[in-house]
Amino acid sequence: MTTAATQQSAQTPDFPNEVVTRAFTRLIDVPGVAGRVALITIDNGYDHNRPSTFGPGGLASLNAALDEAFDAAPAAIAVTGKPFVFAVGADLSGVGEISERDQAHYVAKTGHDVFRRLTESTIPTFALVNGAALGGGLELALSCHYRTVAANAGAIAFPECFLGLFPGWGGTQLLPNLIGADAAVTVIVENALNQNKMLNPGKATKMGIFDIELDAADFLEESLRWAGRVVSGEVQVQRPEIDRGQAWDDAIGRARSIVAGKTHGASPAVDRAVDLIDLARGNDLDSGYAAETEALTDALMSDELRAGLYSFDLTQKRAKKPAGAPDKSLARDIGKVGVVGAGLMAGQLALLFLRRLQVPVVLTDIDQERIDKGVAYVHGEIDKLADKGRLSGDEVNRLKALVSGSLDKQAFADADFVLEAVFEEMSVKQKVFGELEQYVSPEAILATNTSSLSISEMAANLSHPQRVVGFHFFNPVAVLPLLEIVRGTKTDDASLATAFSVGKQLKKSCVLVEDAPAFVVNRLLTRFLGEIIASVDEGTPFEVADRALNPLGLPMSPMVLLQLVGPAIAQHVNETMHAAYPDRFGLSDNLQRFVDAGKTAVWQSDDNGNQVVDPEVAELWQQGENPSSEEQVRDRALRALAGEARIMLDEGVVAEAQDLDLCLLLGAGWPFWLGGITPYLDRSGVSERVNGKRFLEPGVADVPNS
């Protein structure tokens, strides 16, 4: 005989690695409250470095705690978290185990069923948000009638759209009906697609997400006292009237514009997020939650989400334990840093070393004027941080005292780590390292920020080539987290370990790369950009070629990428690649004419603000008569990426396909729903058409058996 219990058991997905968040109920007395308050604490048993999440076991525990609370017939029910953490949402680690739609539906519906008990309670319910509240954790808070937040709560956000998902346990329905559709679009869609921007407690309270912000020192006590005043009627919480007319229409229009610009339809769940916010206008939880449940079920069974979770796992786990990195105990301490070059890039690097390592940093360049300008740039950026309240007066003075400039390379004599950021020319870099070796100790690391040149060749004429490493940052340095650490043929483990140690101190995600032209990101970008430019050379209109990759939802189109990188730099890298692999990396005479003419962009705006090809570019670009369609250009570019990625793996440039993906995610800003690039190449069939096999095993970054 089949019972409801066995039916539920069959539907319940197995999350074998779930760290179950337990919910504990205790009854407490609160001054001014007639009756007791049921306080539920959610805690997974770990410290704040392992935040509480909700998988099937966690939801079951919370449900049982709610049973206990309601059975006690308290005056109020309050939910809070362990120190520094409220809850950070669903346990995403188990989603990969979901292989059937009914399992996905169970997860989607169960979250609603449990959280909704707080919403529909006839007993007042309170969320006492004492720390990070992300995703389903914030939805749990929104499900309560009232909310307090600690002034030091670390992260408040709905990050789901960033992953190719959406808030699916009530967020799309509750938030717009609390703070209005436009503000909800900002939190759910815009912030998530803007590099996962977080809210601080003050901002979130001002928006109306929380009713009151309280000091962290005695947060729980003060929250309970405030809750008591609400229960007694002493405090009346005022909520704004929600405009469900034109303002709601405008908000949905803005959301669709943001999504179109960011995803180009490549992440269906993000479009569903907008649809669900629009549906919330009716403020009907039955229909809203039903729609959320079905949409979340669809999303959980989508390849885009699985690729997003694969990306999340790469950035949160693999990035913290770089494949192939030497034993960290070999790393040497760094007490002083030298930066050769005082231009913009060198200035950004000097500022980064200064803030993260808190050690003396000395800059040098070819003349005093440039050095003074470089030091002034660093001082100016420190002042900007102070103006934003991110540095105290004492910190400003200390940091400024640590940075200096010198024409005399003797100033580098006691430096432990010297980074060159000079002109991208091998002879220039070799000369710089040759001069430095006369002054620095034999153990001092000589690092290069080259974007494409050979580390081994750069070190070939040195007495101590073993201490030369590639240390390739991405621009803007303060924003993009990737650091490609390149091992030359003679680089020793101690130097490499020191480079990884420094990278970690700089709060960068490091990937070990073998010494191959242009390393990872620039090699792949140059390969696909070369195919786009070649198609234009052959006669494809700029507009068609530039739209070809829109279905991937990349952060920018190829021609905008060319503008951002700088055509001269892009051409220089392409020349390096052509010299190494002339059969795959062609040289465009048109691009050279573009560079020689001093042009920096293909596009310009006409009098009506429309994007058009610069007439001067159209005139100098000599096109053929063999145009391609968008689909043909896209297929050509993807085939090139698939082929180059396989060659790089065969050459051993990186350890695994996961490292290629990690580099594109963190160095090029490619979206999580692509998984970097190899999951997309696999699921679109390009990998097998080009290479005869997939990059990843089925189920690693897509739905099993899909």
C-alpha positions as CSV (number, residue, x, y, z in Angstrom):
1,M,0.0,0.0,0.0
2,T,1.4,3.4,-1.0
3,T,1.0,6.1,1.6
4,A,1.5,9.8,1.5
5,A,4.7,9.4,3.5
6,T,6.2,6.9,1.0
7,Q,5.1,9.1,-1.9
8,Q,6.9,12.0,-0.3
9,S,10.0,9.9,0.3
10,A,10.1,8.9,-3.3
11,Q,10.0,12.5,-4.4
12,T,12.5,13.7,-1.8
13,P,15.9,14.2,-3.6
14,D,18.9,12.8,-1.9
15,F,21.4,15.5,-0.9
16,P,24.1,13.2,0.3
17,N,26.5,16.0,1.2
18,E,24.0,18.3,2.9
19,V,25.2,20.0,6.0
20,V,21.9,20.0,7.7
21,T,20.9,23.3,9.3
22,R,19.1,22.5,12.5
23,A,16.3,24.7,13.9
24,F,15.9,24.8,17.7
25,T,12.9,26.3,19.5
26,R,13.0,27.7,23.0
27,L,10.4,29.7,24.9
28,I,11.6,32.9,26.5
29,D,10.1,35.7,28.5
30,V,10.2,39.2,27.0
31,P,9.5,42.3,29.1
32,G,6.1,43.8,28.3
33,V,4.8,40.7,26.6
34,A,1.9,38.8,28.1
35,G,2.9,35.3,27.3
36,R,6.1,33.8,26.0
37,V,8.0,34.2,22.8
38,A,9.0,31.2,20.8
39,L,12.6,31.9,19.6
40,I,13.8,29.6,16.7
41,T,17.5,29.6,16.1
42,I,18.8,28.2,12.9
43,D,22.4,26.8,13.0
44,N,24.3,24.3,11.0
45,G,26.8,23.6,13.7
46,Y,29.7,25.4,12.0
47,D,31.2,28.9,12.5
48,H,30.4,31.8,10.2
49,N,32.9,30.5,7.5
50,R,30.3,27.8,6.7
51,P,27.0,29.7,6.6
52,S,23.6,28.0,7.2
53,T,21.7,26.8,4.2
54,F,18.5,24.9,3.5
55,G,18.4,21.5,1.9
56,P,15.6,18.9,2.4
57,G,17.0,18.1,5.8
58,G,17.2,21.8,6.9
59,L,13.7,22.5,5.7
60,A,12.4,19.5,7.6
61,S,14.1,20.7,10.8
62,L,12.7,24.2,10.4
63,N,9.3,22.7,9.8
64,A,9.5,20.6,13.0
65,A,10.7,23.7,15.0
66,L,7.7,25.6,13.7
67,D,5.4,22.7,14.9
68,E,6.9,23.0,18.3
69,A,6.5,26.8,18.3
70,F,2.9,26.8,17.2
71,D,2.0,24.0,19.7
72,A,3.2,26.3,22.5
73,A,0.7,29.0,21.6
74,P,3.2,31.8,22.2
75,A,2.5,35.5,22.0
76,A,5.0,35.7,19.1
77,I,7.4,33.6,17.1
78,A,10.9,34.9,16.2
79,V,13.6,33.4,14.0
80,T,17.3,34.2,14.2
81,G,20.6,32.7,13.1
82,K,23.9,31.7,14.5
83,P,26.6,34.3,15.1
84,F,27.2,36.6,12.1
85,V,24.8,34.5,9.8
86,F,21.1,34.5,9.5
87,A,20.9,32.1,6.5
88,V,22.3,32.2,3.0
89,G,19.6,30.3,1.0
90,A,19.2,26.9,-0.5
91,D,21.8,24.2,-0.3
92,L,23.0,24.4,-3.8
93,S,25.5,21.5,-3.4
94,G,22.7,19.0,-3.8
95,V,21.1,20.4,-6.9
96,G,23.4,18.3,-9.1
97,E,21.9,15.2,-7.5
98,I,18.4,16.1,-8.9
99,S,17.7,14.1,-12.0
100,E,13.9,14.0,-12.1
101,R,11.4,16.8,-12.4
102,D,9.3,15.6,-9.5
103,Q,12.4,15.9,-7.2
104,A,12.9,19.5,-8.4
105,H,9.2,20.2,-7.8
106,Y,9.5,18.8,-4.3
107,V,12.4,21.2,-3.4
108,A,10.6,24.2,-4.9
109,K,7.3,23.5,-3.2
110,T,8.7,22.5,0.2
111,G,10.5,25.8,0.6
112,H,7.2,27.6,0.0
113,D,5.2,25.4,2.3
114,V,7.6,25.8,5.2
115,F,8.2,29.5,4.9
116,R,4.6,30.3,4.2
117,R,3.6,29.1,7.7
118,L,5.3,32.2,9.1
119,T,3.5,34.4,6.6
120,E,0.0,33.1,7.2
121,S,0.5,32.7,11.0
122,T,-2.2,34.3,13.2
123,I,0.6,34.8,15.7
124,P,2.9,37.7,15.0
125,T,6.2,36.5,13.4
126,F,9.5,38.2,13.5
127,A,12.8,37.7,11.6
128,L,15.8,38.9,13.7
129,V,18.4,39.1,11.0
130,N,21.6,39.1,12.9
131,G,24.0,38.5,9.9
132,A,24.2,37.5,6.3
133,A,20.9,37.0,4.6
134,L,21.1,35.8,1.0
135,G,18.7,34.2,-1.3
136,G,16.4,31.8,0.6
137,G,17.7,33.3,3.8
138,L,16.3,36.7,2.8
139,E,13.1,35.0,1.7
140,L,12.7,33.4,5.1
141,A,13.0,36.9,6.6
142,L,10.5,38.3,4.1
143,S,8.1,35.5,5.1
144,C,7.8,36.9,8.6
145,H,5.5,39.8,9.4
146,Y,8.3,42.0,10.9
147,R,12.0,42.2,10.5
148,T,14.9,43.7,12.4
149,V,18.5,43.7,11.1
150,A,21.9,44.1,12.9
151,A,24.0,47.1,11.9
152,N,26.9,44.8,11.1
153,A,25.0,42.2,9.0
154,G,27.5,41.4,6.3
155,A,25.6,40.6,3.1
156,I,22.0,41.2,2.1
157,A,21.0,40.3,-1.4
158,F,19.2,38.1,-3.9
159,P,22.1,36.7,-5.9
160,E,20.1,34.2,-7.8
161,C,19.9,35.9,-11.2
162,F,23.7,36.1,-11.2
163,L,23.7,32.2,-11.2
164,G,21.0,31.9,-13.8
165,L,18.2,31.4,-11.3
166,F,15.7,33.7,-9.4
167,P,14.4,33.9,-5.9
168,G,12.0,30.9,-5.9
169,W,10.8,30.6,-2.3
170,G,8.6,33.7,-2.2
171,G,11.1,36.4,-3.1
172,T,9.6,37.5,-6.4
173,Q,6.1,37.8,-4.8
174,L,6.8,39.2,-1.3
175,L,9.5,41.8,-2.0
176,P,7.6,43.9,-4.6
177,N,4.6,43.9,-2.4
178,L,6.7,45.2,0.5
179,I,8.9,47.8,-1.2
180,G,7.4,48.4,-4.6
181,A,8.1,46.9,-8.0
182,D,10.9,49.3,-9.0
183,A,13.0,48.7,-5.8
184,A,12.3,45.0,-6.1
185,V,13.7,45.0,-9.7
186,T,16.8,46.7,-8.3
187,V,17.4,44.1,-5.7
188,I,16.3,41.0,-7.6
189,V,17.5,41.8,-11.1
190,E,19.7,44.8,-11.4
191,N,22.0,44.2,-8.4
192,A,22.4,40.5,-9.2
193,L,23.4,41.2,-12.8
194,N,25.7,44.0,-11.7
195,Q,28.5,41.7,-10.4
196,N,26.2,40.5,-7.6
197,K,26.0,43.8,-5.8
198,M,25.1,43.5,-2.1
199,L,23.0,45.8,0.2
200,N,24.2,47.0,3.6
201,P,21.8,47.0,6.5
202,G,21.3,50.8,6.4
203,K,20.4,50.8,2.7
204,A,18.2,47.7,3.0
205,T,16.3,49.3,5.9
206,K,15.9,52.6,4.1
207,M,14.4,50.6,1.2
208,G,11.9,49.1,3.5
209,I,13.2,45.5,3.5
210,F,13.7,45.8,7.3
211,D,11.6,47.7,9.8
212,I,14.4,48.7,12.0
213,E,18.2,48.6,12.2
214,L,19.7,47.9,15.6
215,D,23.2,47.9,17.1
216,A,25.0,44.6,16.8
217,A,26.3,44.6,20.4
218,D,23.0,43.7,22.0
219,F,21.1,42.9,18.8
220,L,19.1,39.9,20.0
221,E,18.0,41.6,23.3
222,E,17.0,44.8,21.6
223,S,15.2,43.0,18.8
224,L,13.1,41.0,21.3
225,R,12.3,44.2,23.2
226,W,11.2,45.9,19.9
227,A,9.2,42.8,19.0
228,G,7.5,43.1,22.5
229,R,6.6,46.7,21.8
230,V,5.1,45.7,18.5
231,V,3.1,42.9,20.1
232,S,1.8,45.1,22.8
233,G,0.8,47.8,20.3
234,E,3.2,50.3,21.6
235,V,5.0,50.4,18.2
236,Q,3.0,50.6,15.0
237,V,4.9,49.6,11.9
238,Q,4.0,51.7,8.9
239,R,4.3,50.2,5.4
240,P,4.1,52.3,2.2
241,E,1.2,52.0,-0.1
242,I,2.3,50.2,-3.2
243,D,1.6,51.7,-6.7
244,R,0.3,48.9,-8.8
245,G,-0.4,51.0,-11.9
246,Q,2.0,53.0,-14.0
247,A,4.9,52.7,-11.6
248,W,4.7,48.9,-11.7
249,D,4.5,49.0,-15.5
250,D,7.6,51.3,-15.6
251,A,9.5,49.0,-13.3
252,I,8.8,45.9,-15.4
253,G,9.8,47.9,-18.5
254,R,13.1,48.8,-16.8
255,A,13.7,45.2,-15.7
256,R,13.2,43.9,-19.3
257,S,15.6,46.5,-20.6
258,I,18.2,45.5,-18.0
259,V,17.8,41.8,-18.8
260,A,17.9,42.2,-22.5
261,G,21.1,44.2,-22.2
262,K,22.8,41.8,-19.9
263,T,21.7,38.3,-21.0
264,H,20.3,38.7,-24.6
265,G,18.0,35.8,-23.8
266,A,20.8,33.5,-22.8
267,S,19.5,32.9,-19.3
268,P,15.8,32.0,-19.4
269,A,15.4,32.0,-15.6
270,V,16.3,35.7,-15.5
271,D,13.4,36.5,-17.9
272,R,11.2,34.4,-15.6
273,A,12.2,36.5,-12.7
274,V,10.8,39.6,-14.4
275,D,7.6,37.7,-15.3
276,L,7.1,36.7,-11.7
277,I,7.7,40.2,-10.4
278,D,5.0,41.4,-12.8
279,L,2.7,38.6,-11.6
280,A,3.1,39.8,-8.0
281,R,1.1,42.9,-8.9
282,G,-2.0,40.9,-8.0
283,N,-0.7,40.2,-4.5
284,D,-2.2,36.7,-4.6
285,L,0.2,34.3,-2.9
286,D,-1.7,31.2,-4.1
287,S,-1.2,32.0,-7.7
288,G,2.2,33.7,-7.2
289,Y,3.7,30.8,-5.3
290,A,2.2,28.2,-7.7
291,A,3.9,30.1,-10.6
292,E,7.1,30.4,-8.6
293,T,7.1,26.7,-7.9
294,E,6.6,25.7,-11.5
295,A,9.2,28.2,-12.7
296,L,11.7,27.1,-10.1
297,T,11.1,23.5,-11.1
298,D,11.9,24.4,-14.7
299,A,15.0,26.3,-13.6
300,L,16.3,23.4,-11.4
301,M,16.1,21.1,-14.4
302,S,17.8,23.6,-16.8
303,D,21.3,23.3,-18.2
304,E,21.8,27.0,-17.6
305,L,21.4,26.7,-13.9
306,R,23.6,23.6,-13.7
307,A,26.3,25.5,-15.5
308,G,25.8,28.4,-13.1
309,L,26.2,26.1,-10.1
310,Y,29.3,24.6,-11.8
311,S,30.7,28.2,-12.1
312,F,29.8,29.0,-8.5
313,D,31.6,25.8,-7.4
314,L,34.7,26.8,-9.5
315,T,34.9,30.3,-8.0
316,Q,34.2,29.2,-4.4
317,K,36.3,26.0,-4.2
318,R,38.7,25.5,-7.1
319,A,39.8,29.1,-7.1
320,K,40.8,28.7,-3.4
321,K,42.8,25.6,-4.0
322,P,44.6,26.2,-7.3
323,A,45.4,23.0,-9.3
324,G,49.2,22.3,-9.4
325,A,50.2,25.0,-7.0
326,P,53.4,24.0,-5.0
327,D,53.4,23.4,-1.3
328,K,52.6,26.7,0.4
329,S,55.2,26.1,3.1
330,L,57.9,26.9,0.4
331,A,56.7,30.5,0.1
332,R,59.0,33.3,1.3
333,D,57.8,36.3,3.2
334,I,57.5,39.6,1.5
335,G,58.7,42.7,3.3
336,K,59.0,45.2,0.5
337,V,57.7,45.4,-3.1
338,G,59.1,47.1,-6.1
339,V,57.1,48.1,-9.2
340,V,58.9,49.0,-12.4
341,G,56.9,51.5,-14.4
342,A,54.7,54.3,-13.1
343,G,51.9,54.4,-15.7
344,L,48.3,53.8,-15.0
345,M,48.6,50.0,-14.8
346,A,51.7,50.2,-12.6
347,G,49.9,52.7,-10.4
348,Q,46.9,50.4,-9.9
349,L,49.2,47.5,-9.1
350,A,51.2,49.6,-6.6
351,L,48.0,50.6,-4.8
352,L,46.8,47.0,-4.6
353,F,50.1,45.8,-3.1
354,L,50.1,48.7,-0.7
355,R,46.6,48.1,0.6
356,R,46.7,44.3,0.8
357,L,50.3,43.7,1.9
358,Q,50.8,46.8,4.0
359,V,54.5,46.9,3.2
360,P,56.8,49.5,1.6
361,V,56.2,49.9,-2.2
362,V,58.7,51.7,-4.4
363,L,58.0,52.7,-8.0
364,T,60.6,53.5,-10.7
365,D,60.4,54.7,-14.3
366,I,62.5,56.3,-16.9
367,D,62.3,59.9,-15.5
368,Q,61.4,61.7,-12.3
369,E,58.3,63.3,-13.8
370,R,56.7,59.9,-14.5
371,I,57.6,58.6,-11.1
372,D,56.1,61.6,-9.4
373,K,53.0,61.2,-11.4
374,G,52.8,57.5,-10.4
375,V,53.2,58.2,-6.7
376,A,50.7,61.1,-7.0
377,Y,48.2,58.7,-8.6
378,V,48.5,56.3,-5.6
379,H,48.1,59.2,-3.1
380,G,45.1,60.4,-5.0
381,E,43.4,57.0,-4.9
382,I,44.1,56.7,-1.1
383,D,42.5,60.1,-0.7
384,K,39.4,58.9,-2.6
385,L,39.1,55.9,-0.3
386,A,39.3,58.2,2.7
387,D,36.6,60.4,1.2
388,K,34.3,57.4,1.0
389,G,35.0,56.6,4.6
390,R,36.9,53.4,3.8
391,L,40.2,54.6,5.4
392,S,40.8,56.5,8.6
393,G,43.2,59.5,8.8
394,D,45.8,57.4,10.5
395,E,45.5,54.7,7.8
396,V,45.9,57.4,5.0
397,N,49.0,58.7,6.6
398,R,50.5,55.3,7.1
399,L,49.8,54.1,3.5
400,K,51.1,57.3,2.0
401,A,54.3,56.9,4.0
402,L,54.8,53.4,2.6
403,V,54.8,54.4,-1.1
404,S,57.8,56.1,-2.7
405,G,59.5,56.6,-6.0
406,S,63.1,56.4,-7.1
407,L,65.1,56.8,-10.3
408,D,67.9,54.8,-8.7
409,K,67.2,51.0,-8.8
410,Q,69.4,50.7,-5.7
411,A,66.1,51.4,-3.9
412,F,65.1,47.9,-4.9
413,A,68.1,46.3,-3.2
414,D,66.0,45.1,-0.2
415,A,62.8,44.3,-2.1
416,D,61.6,40.7,-1.9
417,F,59.2,41.0,-4.8
418,V,59.6,43.2,-7.9
419,L,56.9,43.4,-10.6
420,E,57.6,44.9,-14.0
421,A,54.7,46.6,-15.8
422,V,56.6,48.3,-18.7
423,F,56.0,48.3,-22.5
424,E,55.0,45.0,-23.9
425,E,58.2,44.4,-25.8
426,M,60.5,41.4,-25.1
427,S,63.8,43.4,-25.4
428,V,62.5,46.1,-23.1
429,K,61.5,43.6,-20.4
430,Q,64.7,41.6,-20.7
431,K,66.7,44.8,-20.2
432,V,64.6,45.7,-17.1
433,F,65.2,42.3,-15.5
434,G,68.9,42.4,-16.4
435,E,69.3,45.7,-14.7
436,L,67.3,44.6,-11.7
437,E,69.4,41.5,-11.2
438,Q,72.4,43.7,-10.4
439,Y,70.6,45.2,-7.3
440,V,68.2,42.6,-5.9
441,S,69.1,39.6,-3.8
442,P,69.2,36.2,-5.6
443,E,66.0,35.1,-3.8
444,A,64.0,38.1,-4.7
445,I,61.1,37.3,-7.0
446,L,61.1,39.0,-10.4
447,A,57.6,39.0,-11.7
448,T,56.2,40.2,-15.0
449,N,52.7,41.4,-15.9
450,T,53.1,40.5,-19.5
451,S,49.9,39.6,-21.2
452,S,51.4,37.4,-23.9
453,L,55.2,37.1,-24.0
454,S,57.3,34.1,-23.0
455,I,58.4,34.0,-19.4
456,S,61.2,31.6,-20.2
457,E,62.6,33.8,-22.9
458,M,62.4,36.8,-20.6
459,A,64.5,35.0,-18.0
460,A,66.9,33.3,-20.4
461,N,69.9,35.6,-20.0
462,L,69.6,36.0,-16.2
463,S,71.9,34.5,-13.6
464,H,69.0,33.3,-11.6
465,P,66.1,32.5,-14.0
466,Q,64.5,30.3,-11.4
467,R,63.0,33.3,-9.6
468,V,61.1,34.7,-12.6
469,V,57.3,34.2,-12.7
470,G,54.5,35.5,-14.8
471,F,52.0,37.5,-12.7
472,H,49.3,38.6,-15.2
473,F,46.5,40.8,-13.9
474,F,43.4,41.9,-15.7
475,N,42.2,45.4,-16.1
476,P,40.6,47.0,-14.1
477,V,42.9,45.5,-11.5
478,A,40.6,46.4,-8.6
479,V,37.6,44.7,-10.2
480,L,38.6,41.5,-12.0
481,P,39.7,38.8,-9.5
482,L,41.8,36.6,-11.8
483,L,45.6,36.3,-11.6
484,E,47.3,34.1,-14.1
485,I,50.5,32.8,-12.5
486,V,52.8,31.6,-15.2
487,R,55.6,29.0,-14.7
488,G,58.7,29.4,-16.9
489,T,60.8,26.4,-17.9
490,K,63.3,27.2,-15.0
491,T,60.9,28.7,-12.4
492,D,61.5,26.9,-9.1
493,D,58.8,25.8,-6.7
494,A,59.8,28.3,-4.0
495,S,59.4,31.2,-6.4
496,L,56.1,29.8,-7.6
497,A,54.8,29.2,-4.1
498,T,55.7,32.7,-3.2
499,A,53.8,34.0,-6.2
500,F,50.7,32.1,-5.1
501,S,51.1,33.3,-1.5
502,V,51.3,36.9,-2.7
503,G,48.3,36.4,-5.0
504,K,46.3,35.1,-2.1
505,Q,47.3,38.1,0.0
506,L,46.2,40.4,-2.8
507,K,42.8,38.6,-2.6
508,K,43.1,37.4,-6.2
509,S,42.0,34.0,-7.5
510,C,45.1,32.4,-8.9
511,V,45.4,29.8,-11.7
512,L,48.6,28.1,-12.6
513,V,49.4,28.4,-16.3
514,E,52.3,27.0,-18.3
515,D,54.4,29.3,-20.4
516,A,52.5,29.4,-23.7
517,P,51.8,32.4,-25.8
518,A,49.1,34.7,-24.4
519,F,48.4,32.2,-21.6
520,V,44.7,31.5,-21.2
521,V,42.2,34.4,-21.3
522,N,44.0,36.4,-24.0
523,R,44.6,33.4,-26.1
524,L,41.0,32.4,-26.2
525,L,39.7,35.9,-26.6
526,T,42.2,36.6,-29.4
527,R,41.2,33.3,-31.1
528,F,37.4,34.1,-31.2
529,L,37.9,37.8,-31.9
530,G,40.1,36.9,-34.8
531,E,37.3,34.9,-36.4
532,I,34.9,37.8,-35.9
533,I,37.3,40.3,-37.6
534,A,38.1,37.8,-40.4
535,S,34.3,37.5,-41.1
536,V,34.1,41.3,-41.4
537,D,37.2,41.3,-43.7
538,E,35.4,38.8,-45.9
539,G,32.4,41.1,-46.3
540,T,30.1,40.5,-43.2
541,P,28.6,43.8,-42.1
542,F,29.9,45.1,-38.7
543,E,26.4,45.0,-37.3
544,V,25.9,41.3,-38.2
545,A,29.3,40.2,-36.9
546,D,29.0,42.2,-33.7
547,R,25.5,40.7,-32.9
548,A,26.6,37.1,-33.7
549,L,27.5,36.1,-30.1
550,N,24.5,37.9,-28.4
551,P,22.8,34.5,-27.7
552,L,25.6,33.7,-25.3
553,G,24.9,36.7,-23.2
554,L,28.5,37.8,-23.0
555,P,29.3,41.0,-21.0
556,M,30.1,42.9,-24.2
557,S,30.0,42.4,-28.0
558,P,33.3,41.7,-29.9
559,M,33.7,45.2,-31.2
560,V,33.1,46.7,-27.8
561,L,35.7,44.3,-26.4
562,L,38.2,45.4,-29.1
563,Q,37.6,49.0,-28.0
564,L,38.0,48.1,-24.3
565,V,41.2,46.2,-24.8
566,G,42.6,48.8,-27.2
567,P,43.1,47.9,-30.9
568,A,46.9,48.4,-30.7
569,I,47.2,46.0,-27.7
570,A,44.9,43.5,-29.4
571,Q,46.9,43.6,-32.6
572,H,50.1,43.2,-30.6
573,V,48.8,40.1,-28.9
574,N,47.5,38.8,-32.2
575,E,51.0,39.3,-33.7
576,T,52.5,37.2,-30.9
577,M,49.9,34.5,-31.5
578,H,50.4,34.6,-35.3
579,A,54.1,34.1,-34.8
580,A,53.5,31.0,-32.7
581,Y,50.5,29.6,-34.5
582,P,50.2,31.1,-38.0
583,D,47.7,28.5,-39.2
584,R,45.1,29.5,-36.5
585,F,45.8,33.1,-35.8
586,G,45.6,35.3,-38.9
587,L,46.6,38.9,-39.2
588,S,44.1,41.4,-40.5
589,D,45.5,44.2,-42.8
590,N,42.3,46.1,-42.0
591,L,42.9,45.9,-38.3
592,Q,46.4,47.2,-38.8
593,R,45.1,50.1,-40.9
594,F,42.6,50.8,-38.1
595,V,45.4,50.9,-35.6
596,D,47.7,53.0,-37.8
597,A,44.8,55.5,-38.3
598,G,44.7,56.0,-34.5
599,K,41.1,54.7,-34.4
600,T,39.9,53.2,-31.1
601,A,36.3,52.3,-31.8
602,V,34.2,50.9,-34.6
603,W,31.0,52.4,-33.3
604,Q,29.9,56.0,-32.8
605,S,26.6,57.6,-32.0
606,D,24.7,59.5,-34.7
607,D,22.6,62.7,-34.0
608,N,19.8,60.6,-32.7
609,G,21.9,58.6,-30.3
610,N,21.9,55.4,-32.5
611,Q,25.0,53.3,-32.8
612,V,26.5,53.5,-36.2
613,V,29.8,52.5,-37.8
614,D,32.3,55.4,-37.8
615,P,32.4,56.5,-41.4
616,E,36.2,56.8,-41.3
617,V,36.4,53.2,-40.2
618,A,34.0,52.1,-42.9
619,E,36.2,53.9,-45.5
620,L,39.5,52.4,-44.4
621,W,38.1,48.8,-43.9
622,Q,38.5,47.1,-47.2
623,Q,35.8,44.3,-47.2
624,G,35.5,41.4,-49.5
625,E,32.3,40.1,-51.1
626,N,31.7,36.9,-49.1
627,P,29.4,37.9,-46.2
628,S,28.2,35.5,-43.5
629,S,25.0,35.4,-41.5
630,E,24.9,35.8,-37.7
631,E,24.5,32.1,-37.3
632,Q,27.5,31.3,-39.5
633,V,29.7,33.8,-37.7
634,R,28.7,32.4,-34.3
635,D,29.3,28.9,-35.4
636,R,32.7,29.9,-36.8
637,A,33.7,31.6,-33.5
638,L,32.5,28.8,-31.3
639,R,34.2,26.1,-33.4
640,A,37.4,28.1,-33.1
641,L,37.0,28.4,-29.3
642,A,36.4,24.6,-29.0
643,G,39.4,23.8,-31.1
644,E,41.7,26.1,-29.3
645,A,40.5,25.0,-25.9
646,R,41.2,21.4,-26.7
647,I,44.7,22.2,-28.1
648,M,45.5,24.1,-24.9
649,L,44.5,21.2,-22.8
650,D,46.5,18.8,-24.9
651,E,49.5,21.2,-24.6
652,G,49.1,21.2,-20.8
653,V,48.6,25.0,-20.6
654,V,46.3,24.3,-17.6
655,A,45.5,21.2,-15.7
656,E,41.9,20.7,-16.7
657,A,39.0,22.3,-18.6
658,Q,37.7,23.7,-15.3
659,D,40.7,26.0,-15.3
660,L,39.9,27.4,-18.7
661,D,36.4,28.1,-17.5
662,L,37.6,29.6,-14.2
663,C,39.9,32.0,-16.2
664,L,37.1,33.2,-18.5
665,L,34.7,33.6,-15.5
666,L,37.1,35.7,-13.4
667,G,39.3,37.3,-16.1
668,A,36.9,38.1,-18.8
669,G,33.7,38.3,-16.8
670,W,31.9,35.7,-18.9
671,P,28.6,34.8,-17.3
672,F,28.0,32.0,-14.9
673,W,25.1,30.5,-17.0
674,L,27.7,29.6,-19.7
675,G,29.9,27.9,-17.1
676,G,32.8,29.8,-18.5
677,I,32.7,28.2,-22.0
678,T,33.2,24.5,-22.1
679,P,29.8,23.6,-20.6
680,Y,28.2,25.7,-23.3
681,L,30.3,24.1,-26.0
682,D,29.3,20.7,-24.7
683,R,25.6,21.2,-24.4
684,S,25.4,22.9,-27.8
685,G,27.2,20.0,-29.5
686,V,30.1,22.1,-30.7
687,S,32.7,20.2,-28.7
688,E,31.8,16.8,-30.3
689,R,31.5,18.3,-33.8
690,V,35.0,19.9,-33.6
691,N,36.9,17.6,-31.2
692,G,34.9,14.3,-31.3
693,K,34.3,14.5,-27.6
694,R,33.1,16.6,-24.7
695,F,35.2,18.6,-22.4
696,L,33.3,17.6,-19.3
697,E,31.5,14.4,-18.3
698,P,27.6,14.5,-18.6
699,G,26.1,15.9,-15.4
700,V,29.1,17.9,-14.3
701,A,27.7,21.2,-15.7
702,D,24.3,20.1,-17.2
703,V,21.3,18.1,-16.3
704,P,22.2,14.3,-16.2
705,N,21.0,12.5,-19.3
706,S,19.9,15.7,-20.9
